[in-house]
Amino acid sequence: MATGQRTRILILGGGFGGVATAQRLAHRLGRHPGVEITLVNRDNYFVFVPLLASAAAGSLEALHVVAPLRHLLKGQVLFRAEEVTGIDFQRRLVTTLSPTTGREHALPYDHLVIALGNVVNLARLPGVAQHGKPLRTLGDALAIRNHVLQMLEAADIETDPAIRRELTTFVVAGGGFSGVEMVGELNDMVRAVIRYYPALREAPVRVILLHSGERLLPELSPGVADYALRRLRRRGVEVRLNTRLAAATPFEAVLEGGEKIPTRTLIVTVGNAPPPVVEGLPLAKERGRIAVDEYLRVPGVPGVWALGDNAAVPNRAAGDGAISPPTAQFAIRQGRTLADNLVATLRGAPLRPFAFSGLGQLCLVGHGAGVGELRFGIKPRGLLGWALWRGVYWAKMPSLGRKLQVGADWLFDLFIPRELAQVNLARTRSLAHVHYEPGEVIVRQGDPGDHFYLIVSGTVEVVRERSSGAQTVLAQLGPGEYFGETALLTGGRRTATVRCLTPVDVLALGRDDFASLTGAWLHLAEHLRAVSAQRVAAGPATTWIPRSEPLPRPRPTGLLVRAGSGQELVVDADLISLGRSPENQVVVPDPRASRRHALIQRDGDRFWLEDLGSTNGTYHNGIRIRERTPLQDGDSIRVGATEFTFSLRPDAGEPGVTTLLQRLDEPAAAPRRRPPP
């Protein structure tokens, strides 16, 4: 191991794989002065995902299925509660963002471990992302529990039979382990508490499981899966096989074929996908997972390792080198093997291939019932399967304290009725009311944009700061006016500082809510952009610029040319929308294009392409984009079947000069317009 500069090991992700890697490295290396180990995770806790369904149904206390990462790492591993936003293999840098302050950081590394897990992506199913309830996080579990209790409370006082049926129908989509365990726990919860709702004792409560396959639990043998199916149906669950969810509204689940199930509760356990930062990496992939060798190294990228849901890991124990399944038990063993191989690399020792034959699989079907397949052909069912499921997961809890708490929860669950308190975790309002005093800075030039502000009372000034230290007041704003929209619309940084001249009260709208509002209402986005441009143009008539400061150079423009027709559009605005709707600047008359399909944004001297959640996707140089993507000269853009070529024109005119825009939906024979020289 090198004795000079410290070796920096950076682990991305605090799930089973990331935590196992960090703990093994800490055990092998201890507090070695030549090594620095850092783990980055958005949340400061580890989630024991197999028990989320139990937390959602109230058979476990929600906080007992998580463990603080700082406790698990015991001070031997540095921890950063940040979101990973980018990875640069050339510079060996990882970009992170603090979810609290919105500030970015660049973390250098010598060895990088990618263990970011999966996210939920339901964009291909209309309405499901908006109205379906996923089960991936502690917040999801709490939200499901509160929602189910809210539906029962509302149904108990509802007099309209149709609305009551919607309120008392609970649908779970997905017949894998997560879906079966969720529907089993949900069914137990609803049947256990219904006796406390007098008006619902005789009401038909429906719990429905939708599965697109021919049998449940395809990972298990047909006999075991059929047993699980029979037990669910015997307990009152409606299991619908060969049934695929197609869409959702606030009041119904829409199935392929057009059938609609009236419901206000749709829990979705499908739609797992790699996070955008992993999906966008320039690495070889196998079904969306990073291809690694049997030592868990990423070929061709020195110092980079991957495991768990993010990696396609060959398993030497499988004989034919089959890819390991993305389960917790495999992620834990992969983490230990990866850590051992990383230490061996530092010490110049031989590496060990990953080999693990698996311990078997267990699935909870409901209280007192479980199924599984273990080594040596053992197939526990019923009460034995349930007891083994609880025993195995109890033993895997990450700390003694959590073992005691979970054990107590399960013991008391046998004798104490389920908790009926609905804990309302919703925000009081989407708009936060914030007060500032004179002289305080609300937003600072150069910071990332995280909020949009509407002034309720008071006066602020908008100030542009130059590199020389000189300041220019662009505008004064009062009640009813707003600011902060520019950085949110362009995805860039704040272009000016906003300072309070008097006591000020504002309403602050967060980045996600602002994006939802402007994404659904393009005219609003265009209006906000126009007002922002007017503020800059309406600055003081005379601005003194020091002689040592160069005059501002013109910003480049882009040229968008539609293939096959020669029609073109000069991109001389900061926001250009593409889509089928006539409200877009670039109208694409193609049924495969969405109404609001994509955006081209200008941020300083750079242009960016962003998909707006379109059905068929936006393609950049033949690759479907998943996140905001920079545009270069000569890049191709495809929307539906329509392809464009983007050209960068650095020889733009004077700042503030607006070039004529030609609508690309005009006939091909229309005269071509060139930008002015």
C-alpha positions in Angstrom: 0.0 0.0 0.0 1.3 3.4 -0.9 2.7 5.4 2.0 2.4 8.9 0.5 -0.9 10.6 -0.1 -3.9 9.0 1.5 -5.9 6.6 -0.7 -9.5 7.9 -1.0 -12.2 5.2 -1.2 -15.6 6.7 -2.1 -18.7 4.5 -1.7 -22.0 5.7 -3.3 -25.1 4.3 -1.7 -26.2 3.3 1.8 -28.2 0.1 1.0 -27.2 -3.5 1.7 -24.3 -3.5 -0.7 -22.8 -0.1 0.2 -23.0 -0.7 3.9 -21.6 -4.2 3.7 -18.7 -2.8 1.7 -18.0 0.0 4.1 -18.2 -2.2 7.2 -15.9 -4.8 5.6 -13.4 -2.2 4.6 -13.4 -0.7 8.1 -12.9 -4.1 9.6 -10.0 -4.9 7.2 -8.3 -1.5 7.2 -9.3 -0.2 10.6 -8.1 3.4 11.1 -5.2 3.0 8.6 -3.6 6.5 8.3 -3.1 6.0 4.6 -6.7 5.3 3.7 -9.8 7.5 3.9 -13.2 5.8 3.4 -16.3 7.9 2.7 -19.9 6.8 2.2 -22.4 9.1 0.5 -26.2 8.6 0.8 -29.0 11.0 0.5 -30.7 9.8 3.8 -28.7 9.4 7.0 -30.2 6.0 7.6 -30.1 2.4 6.3 -33.5 1.0 5.3 -34.2 -2.7 5.9 -36.3 -3.0 2.7 -37.7 -6.6 3.3 -39.6 -5.3 6.3 -41.1 -2.2 4.7 -44.4 -4.0 4.0 -44.7 -4.8 7.7 -44.1 -1.2 8.6 -46.7 0.0 6.0 -49.3 -2.3 7.5 -48.5 -1.4 11.1 -47.2 -4.8 12.3 -43.8 -3.2 12.9 -43.0 0.3 14.2 -41.8 2.2 11.2 -38.6 3.6 12.7 -37.6 0.1 13.7 -36.9 -0.9 10.1 -34.2 1.8 9.7 -30.9 2.2 11.4 -28.7 5.4 11.5 -25.8 5.0 9.1 -23.5 6.8 11.6 -24.2 4.1 14.1 -23.5 1.3 11.6 -20.3 2.9 10.4 -19.1 3.6 14.0 -16.9 6.5 13.1 -14.5 4.5 11.1 -16.1 5.6 7.8 -16.8 9.2 7.0 -20.4 9.9 6.1 -22.0 12.6 3.9 -25.8 13.0 3.6 -25.9 14.2 0.0 -27.4 13.2 -3.3 -25.1 12.0 -6.1 -25.6 14.1 -9.2 -22.7 13.2 -11.5 -19.6 11.0 -11.9 -16.6 12.0 -14.0 -14.3 9.1 -14.6 -11.7 11.1 -16.5 -11.2 13.6 -13.6 -12.0 11.0 -10.9 -14.6 13.3 -9.4 -18.1 12.7 -8.0 -20.5 15.6 -7.9 -22.9 15.7 -5.0 -25.7 18.1 -3.9 -26.8 18.8 -0.4 -30.6 18.3 -0.1 -30.7 20.9 2.7 -28.7 23.8 1.3 -28.8 23.0 -2.4 -25.0 23.5 -2.6 -22.8 21.3 -4.8 -19.6 19.6 -3.9 -16.9 17.8 -5.9 -15.5 14.7 -4.2 -12.2 13.2 -5.6 -11.6 9.5 -5.3 -8.9 6.9 -6.0 -11.3 4.0 -5.8 -15.1 4.4 -6.4 -17.8 1.9 -5.4 -21.2 2.3 -7.1 -24.0 0.9 -5.0 -26.8 3.4 -5.5 -29.6 0.8 -5.8 -32.7 1.3 -7.9 -35.4 3.9 -8.1 -39.1 3.7 -9.2 -39.8 4.7 -12.8 -43.5 4.6 -13.7 -43.4 7.1 -16.5 -44.6 4.6 -19.2 -47.9 4.0 -17.3 -50.1 7.2 -17.6 -51.2 8.5 -14.2 -49.5 5.7 -12.2 -46.6 7.9 -11.1 -49.1 10.5 -9.9 -51.7 8.3 -8.3 -49.8 5.1 -7.5 -48.0 4.6 -4.2 -44.6 3.0 -4.4 -42.9 1.0 -1.6 -39.2 1.8 -1.7 -38.6 4.1 1.3 -39.6 4.7 4.9 -41.6 7.6 3.8 -43.5 5.4 1.3 -44.4 2.9 4.1 -45.7 5.7 6.4 -47.6 7.2 3.5 -49.3 3.9 2.7 -50.3 3.2 6.3 -51.8 6.7 6.8 -53.6 6.6 3.5 -55.3 3.3 4.2 -56.5 4.5 7.6 -57.7 7.7 5.9 -59.7 5.7 3.4 -61.4 3.7 6.2 -62.2 6.8 8.2 -63.7 8.5 5.1 -65.7 5.3 4.2 -67.1 5.0 7.7 -69.0 8.3 7.2 -69.7 8.1 3.5 -73.3 7.6 2.4 -72.8 7.3 -1.4 -72.4 3.6 -2.1 -70.2 4.2 -5.2 -67.8 6.4 -3.4 -67.7 4.0 -0.5 -66.7 1.2 -2.9 -63.8 3.3 -4.1 -62.7 4.0 -0.6 -62.8 0.4 0.5 -61.1 -1.2 -2.5 -57.3 -1.6 -2.2 -55.3 -2.6 -5.2 -51.7 -3.8 -5.3 -49.9 -4.2 -8.6 -47.1 -6.7 -8.9 -47.0 -10.4 -8.0 -43.3 -10.7 -7.0 -42.0 -11.0 -3.4 -42.7 -7.3 -2.6 -46.2 -7.4 -4.1 -47.2 -10.6 -2.3 -45.8 -9.5 1.0 -47.5 -6.1 0.7 -50.9 -7.5 -0.2 -50.7 -10.1 2.6 -49.8 -7.5 5.2 -52.4 -5.0 3.9 -55.1 -7.6 3.9 -54.3 -8.5 7.5 -54.3 -4.9 8.5 -57.7 -4.1 6.9 -59.4 -7.2 8.2 -58.0 -6.6 11.7 -59.2 -3.0 12.1 -62.5 -3.1 10.2 -64.3 -4.1 13.4 -63.6 -0.6 14.8 -65.6 1.0 12.0 -69.3 0.3 12.7 -70.6 1.4 9.2 -68.0 -0.9 7.5 -68.6 -4.2 9.4 -71.0 -5.4 6.7 -69.5 -3.4 3.8 -67.7 -5.3 1.1 -64.0 -4.5 1.6 -61.9 -5.6 -1.4 -58.2 -6.3 -1.5 -56.9 -7.0 -5.0 -53.6 -8.2 -6.3 -52.8 -7.7 -10.0 -50.1 -9.8 -11.7 -49.1 -9.8 -15.3 -47.8 -13.4 -15.3 -49.4 -16.8 -15.3 -48.4 -17.5 -11.7 -47.3 -15.6 -8.6 -43.8 -15.6 -7.3 -42.1 -16.7 -10.6 -38.8 -17.0 -8.7 -40.2 -20.0 -6.8 -41.2 -23.4 -8.0 -44.8 -23.8 -9.3 -45.9 -25.9 -6.3 -44.8 -23.3 -3.8 -46.2 -20.4 -5.8 -49.6 -22.2 -6.1 -49.7 -22.7 -2.3 -49.1 -19.0 -1.8 -52.0 -18.3 -4.3 -54.4 -20.5 -2.5 -53.5 -19.0 0.9 -54.1 -15.5 -0.3 -57.4 -16.3 -1.9 -58.5 -18.2 1.2 -57.8 -15.1 3.3 -60.0 -13.0 1.0 -57.5 -11.5 -1.4 -58.7 -11.3 -5.1 -55.7 -12.4 -7.1 -56.0 -11.6 -10.8 -53.3 -13.3 -12.9 -52.5 -12.4 -16.5 -53.7 -8.9 -15.7 -51.6 -5.9 -16.5 -52.0 -2.4 -15.1 -52.2 0.2 -17.9 -53.0 3.5 -16.3 -54.4 5.2 -13.2 -56.6 8.1 -12.2 -57.4 9.4 -8.7 -60.5 7.2 -8.7 -59.7 4.0 -10.6 -57.0 1.6 -11.8 -57.2 1.0 -15.5 -56.2 -2.4 -16.9 -55.0 -3.4 -20.3 -58.1 -4.2 -22.3 -60.0 -1.2 -20.8 -61.4 -2.6 -17.6 -61.5 -0.2 -14.7 -61.4 -1.0 -11.0 -62.9 1.8 -8.9 -60.4 2.5 -6.2 -58.6 5.3 -4.4 -55.7 3.1 -3.3 -53.2 1.8 -5.8 -49.9 0.4 -4.4 -47.3 -0.3 -7.0 -44.4 -2.7 -6.5 -43.2 -2.7 -10.1 -41.2 -0.2 -12.2 -37.7 -0.6 -10.7 -35.1 1.2 -12.7 -31.5 2.4 -12.2 -31.1 6.0 -11.0 -30.5 8.5 -13.7 -26.9 9.1 -12.7 -26.2 5.4 -13.2 -28.2 5.1 -16.4 -26.3 8.0 -18.0 -22.9 6.6 -17.3 -20.8 5.8 -20.5 -20.3 2.1 -19.4 -21.3 -1.2 -20.9 -24.6 -2.4 -19.4 -26.5 -5.7 -19.2 -30.3 -5.0 -18.9 -29.6 -1.6 -17.4 -27.0 -2.9 -14.9 -23.3 -2.1 -15.1 -21.2 -4.9 -16.6 -18.5 -6.0 -14.1 -16.0 -8.8 -14.1 -16.1 -11.6 -11.5 -14.0 -9.5 -9.1 -16.7 -6.7 -9.3 -14.4 -4.3 -11.2 -15.7 -2.2 -14.1 -13.6 -3.2 -17.1 -11.7 -0.4 -18.8 -12.3 2.1 -15.9 -9.4 1.8 -13.4 -10.4 2.2 -9.7 -14.2 1.8 -10.3 -16.2 -1.0 -8.8 -20.0 -1.8 -8.8 -22.4 -4.2 -7.0 -25.9 -4.9 -6.0 -28.8 -3.6 -8.1 -26.4 -1.5 -10.2 -24.2 -4.3 -11.4 -24.5 -7.5 -13.4 -22.1 -9.6 -11.3 -21.0 -13.0 -12.7 -21.4 -15.7 -10.0 -18.6 -18.4 -10.1 -20.7 -20.6 -7.8 -23.4 -20.8 -10.5 -21.1 -22.9 -12.7 -22.0 -21.2 -16.0 -21.1 -17.7 -14.8 -24.8 -16.7 -14.5 -25.5 -13.2 -13.3 -26.3 -12.9 -9.6 -29.9 -12.0 -8.7 -30.5 -8.5 -7.3 -31.4 -9.6 -3.8 -30.2 -8.5 -0.4 -28.3 -11.7 0.5 -26.3 -11.4 -2.7 -25.7 -7.7 -2.3 -24.3 -8.3 1.2 -21.9 -11.1 0.0 -20.9 -9.0 -3.0 -20.0 -6.1 -0.7 -17.7 -8.3 1.4 -16.0 -9.8 -1.7 -15.6 -6.3 -3.2 -14.0 -4.9 0.0 -11.6 -7.9 0.2 -10.6 -7.4 -3.5 -10.2 -3.7 -3.0 -7.9 -4.3 0.0 -6.0 -6.9 -2.0 -5.6 -4.4 -4.8 -4.1 -1.8 -2.4 -1.7 -4.5 -1.1 -0.8 -6.0 -4.4 -2.4 -9.4 -3.4 -4.4 -11.8 -5.6 -8.1 -11.1 -6.0 -11.0 -13.5 -5.2 -13.9 -14.1 -7.6 -17.4 -13.7 -6.4 -19.0 -17.1 -5.6 -22.1 -17.5 -3.6 -24.7 -20.3 -4.1 -27.5 -18.6 -2.1 -29.3 -19.5 1.1 -32.7 -19.8 -0.5 -35.7 -17.5 -0.5 -38.6 -16.9 1.8 -41.9 -14.9 1.3 -44.5 -13.8 3.8 -48.1 -14.5 2.7 -49.7 -13.0 5.8 -49.8 -13.4 9.5 -49.0 -17.0 10.4 -48.3 -18.1 6.8 -45.2 -18.1 4.6 -43.6 -20.0 1.8 -40.0 -20.6 0.7 -37.3 -22.7 -0.9 -34.1 -23.3 1.0 -31.0 -25.4 0.4 -31.2 -29.2 0.2 -34.7 -29.0 -1.3 -36.4 -27.8 1.9 -39.7 -26.0 1.1 -41.3 -24.6 4.3 -45.0 -23.6 4.1 -47.6 -22.2 6.3 -46.7 -21.5 10.0 -43.2 -22.9 9.6 -42.5 -20.7 6.6 -43.8 -17.7 8.5 -41.6 -18.5 11.6 -38.5 -19.0 9.4 -39.2 -15.7 7.6 -39.4 -13.8 10.8 -36.4 -15.6 12.3 -34.1 -15.1 9.3 -34.9 -11.4 9.0 -34.7 -10.8 12.7 -31.2 -12.3 12.6 -30.2 -10.0 9.8 -31.2 -6.8 11.6 -28.1 -4.5 11.5 -27.8 -4.0 15.3 -28.7 -5.5 18.6 -30.9 -2.6 19.5 -33.0 -3.1 16.4 -33.2 -6.8 17.0 -34.7 -6.2 20.5 -37.1 -3.6 19.1 -38.4 -5.7 16.2 -38.7 -8.8 18.4 -40.8 -6.8 20.9 -43.0 -5.4 18.1 -43.7 -9.0 16.8 -44.4 -10.2 20.4 -46.8 -7.4 21.2 -48.5 -7.8 17.8 -49.8 -11.1 19.0 -51.7 -9.5 22.0 -52.2 -5.8 21.3 -54.6 -4.5 18.6 -53.2 -2.6 15.6 -52.6 1.1 16.0 -55.4 3.1 14.4 -53.9 6.6 14.8 -53.4 8.3 11.5 -50.3 10.4 11.7 -50.7 13.2 9.2 -47.2 13.8 7.8 -48.4 16.0 4.9 -47.0 19.5 4.7 -49.3 22.2 6.0 -49.0 23.9 2.7 -47.0 23.6 -0.5 -46.1 27.3 -0.4 -43.9 28.2 2.6 -44.5 31.6 4.1 -41.1 33.1 5.0 -40.1 36.4 6.6 -36.9 38.4 6.1 -35.5 41.5 7.7 -33.9 44.5 5.9 -30.5 43.8 4.5 -30.9 40.1 4.4 -30.1 38.3 1.1 -32.9 35.9 -0.1 -31.0 34.5 -3.1 -27.4 35.0 -4.0 -25.9 35.2 -7.4 -24.1 32.0 -8.4 -26.0 29.7 -6.1 -28.1 26.8 -7.5 -31.8 27.6 -7.8 -34.0 25.8 -5.4 -37.1 28.0 -4.9 -39.4 30.5 -6.7 -40.5 33.5 -4.6 -43.7 35.6 -4.6 -43.6 38.8 -2.6 -46.5 39.2 -0.2 -45.2 42.4 1.5 -42.1 44.6 1.4 -39.6 45.6 -1.2 -36.5 43.9 -2.5 -33.8 44.9 -5.0 -32.4 42.7 -7.7 -28.6 43.2 -8.0 -26.2 42.0 -10.7 -22.6 41.6 -9.3 -19.7 41.8 -11.6 -16.3 40.1 -11.2 -14.7 43.5 -10.4 -17.0 43.9 -7.4 -19.2 46.5 -9.1 -22.9 46.1 -8.6 -25.8 47.1 -10.9 -29.4 47.3 -9.6 -31.6 45.7 -12.2 -34.9 46.2 -10.5 -36.9 46.9 -7.4 -39.8 44.5 -6.7 -42.8 44.9 -4.4 -46.0 43.0 -3.4 -47.4 40.8 -6.1 -44.2 40.5 -8.0 -41.9 37.5 -8.0 -38.3 36.4 -8.6 -36.1 33.3 -8.6 -37.6 31.9 -11.8 -34.6 32.2 -14.1 -32.4 29.5 -12.5 -35.3 27.1 -12.2 -36.4 27.5 -15.8 -32.9 27.1 -17.2 -31.4 24.6 -14.7 -28.5 27.0 -14.2 -27.4 29.1 -11.3 -28.8 32.3 -9.9 -28.0 35.2 -12.3 -28.5 38.0 -9.7 -28.7 38.6 -5.9 -32.0 39.6 -4.3 -31.7 41.7 -1.2 -34.4 43.1 1.2 -34.8 46.9 1.4 -37.6 46.6 4.0 -39.1 43.8 6.1 -40.2 41.3 3.5 -42.7 38.4 3.5 -42.6 35.9 0.6 -44.3 32.7 -0.4 -41.6 30.2 -1.5 -42.4 27.4 -4.0 -39.9 24.5 -4.1 -38.1 23.3 -7.2 -40.2 20.2 -7.7 -43.5 22.0 -7.3 -42.4 24.8 -9.6 -41.3 22.2 -12.3 -44.6 20.5 -12.1 -46.5 23.8 -12.5 -44.4 25.1 -15.5 -44.1 21.7 -17.1 -47.9 21.4 -17.3 -48.4 25.0 -18.3 -45.9 26.1 -20.9 -47.4 29.5 -21.4 -46.6 30.3 -17.7 -43.0 29.2 -18.3 -42.8 31.5 -21.4 -44.3 34.4 -19.5 -41.9 34.0 -16.6 -38.9 33.9 -19.1 -40.1 37.0 -20.8 -40.5 38.9 -17.6 -37.0 37.9 -16.5 -35.5 39.1 -19.8 -37.4 42.4 -19.5 -35.9 43.0 -16.0 -32.4 42.7 -17.5 -33.3 45.0 -20.4 -34.9 47.5 -18.0 -31.7 48.1 -16.0 -30.2 51.6 -15.6 -29.4 53.5 -18.8 -25.8 54.0 -17.7 -23.7 51.4 -16.1 -20.1 52.2 -15.4 -17.7 49.4 -16.3 -14.1 49.6 -15.2 -11.6 49.8 -18.0 -9.9 46.7 -16.8 -13.1 44.7 -17.2 -13.7 43.4 -20.8 -16.9 44.2 -22.5 -19.5 41.4 -22.3 -19.1 39.1 -25.3 -22.2 38.1 -27.3 -23.9 34.9 -26.3 -23.9 32.1 -28.9 -27.1 31.1 -30.7 -28.1 27.6 -31.8 -29.6 26.5 -35.1 -32.1 23.7 -35.3 -32.5 22.1 -38.7 -35.2 19.5 -39.5 -33.8 16.6 -41.5 -35.1 16.2 -45.0 -36.8 19.5 -45.3 -34.1 22.1 -44.6 -36.4 24.1 -42.4 -34.6 25.7 -39.5 -35.1 27.6 -36.3 -32.6 30.0 -34.7 -32.4 29.2 -31.0 -32.0 32.7 -29.6 -34.1 32.3 -26.5 -33.4 30.7 -23.2 -36.3 28.2 -23.4 -37.5 26.5 -26.6 -40.2 23.8 -26.3 -40.8 21.0 -28.7 -44.0 18.9 -29.0 -47.2 18.1 -30.8 -49.3 20.9 -29.1 -49.5 24.2 -31.0 -48.4 26.1 -27.9 -44.8 24.9 -28.4 -42.2 27.0 -30.2 -41.3 23.9 -32.3 -44.5 22.1 -33.3 -43.9 18.5 -34.3 -47.0 17.2 -36.1 -46.3 13.6 -35.3 -48.7 11.3 -33.3 -45.6 9.7 -31.7 -44.6 13.0 -30.2 -46.2 14.0 -26.9 -48.0 17.3 -26.5 -45.2 18.6 -24.4 -42.2 16.5 -25.4 -38.9 18.2 -24.8 -37.1 21.5 -24.0 -33.9 23.1 -25.3 -32.5 25.5 -22.7 -29.7 28.0 -23.0 -27.6 28.5 -19.8 -24.9 31.1 -20.4 -22.8 29.8 -23.3 -24.2 26.2 -23.2 -27.3 24.6 -24.5 -29.1 21.7 -22.9 -31.7 19.1 -24.0 -34.3 17.8 -21.5 -37.1 15.3 -22.0 -40.5 16.3 -20.4 -41.6 12.8 -19.5 -42.7 12.0 -23.0 -44.2 8.6 -23.8 -41.8 7.6 -26.6 -38.7 9.5 -25.3 -36.3 12.1 -26.7 -33.2 10.8 -28.4 -29.8 12.5 -28.5 -27.4 11.1 -31.0 -29.5 8.0 -31.2 -29.6 7.4 -27.4 -32.7 8.0 -25.3 -32.0 10.6 -22.7 -32.9 10.2 -19.0 -31.6 13.5 -17.7 -30.7 17.0 -18.8 -28.1 16.5 -21.5 -25.6 19.1 -22.9 -25.8 19.8 -26.7 -22.8 20.1 -28.9 -22.3 21.3 -32.4 -23.6 18.7 -34.9 -25.7 16.7 -32.4 -28.9 15.0 -33.6 -32.2 15.2 -31.8 -35.1 12.9 -32.5 -38.7 13.6 -31.3 -41.1 10.9 -32.4 -40.0 10.1 -36.0 -38.8 13.7 -36.6 -35.1 14.3 -36.5 -33.3 17.6 -36.1 -29.6 18.6 -36.3 -28.4 21.1 -33.7 -25.6 23.5 -34.8 -23.8 26.0 -32.5 -23.4 29.5 -33.9 -20.8 31.4 -31.9 -21.0 34.5 -34.2 -24.3 35.8 -32.6 -25.3 39.4 -32.9 -25.3 42.0 -30.1 -26.7 41.0 -26.8 -30.4 41.5 -26.6 -31.0 41.3 -30.3 -33.8 38.8 -30.9 -33.5 36.8 -34.2 -36.6 35.9 -36.1 -38.0 32.4 -35.3 -39.4 30.2 -38.0 -42.0 27.7 -36.9 -40.9 24.2 -38.0 -44.4 23.1 -38.7 -44.5 25.4 -41.8 -44.6 23.7 -45.2 -41.2 22.5 -46.5 -41.5 24.9 -49.5 -41.4 28.0 -47.3 -38.4 30.2 -47.9 -35.4 29.4 -45.7 -34.5 32.2 -43.3 -30.9 32.7 -42.2 -30.0 34.5 -39.0 -28.7 38.1 -39.6 -25.0 38.4 -40.0 
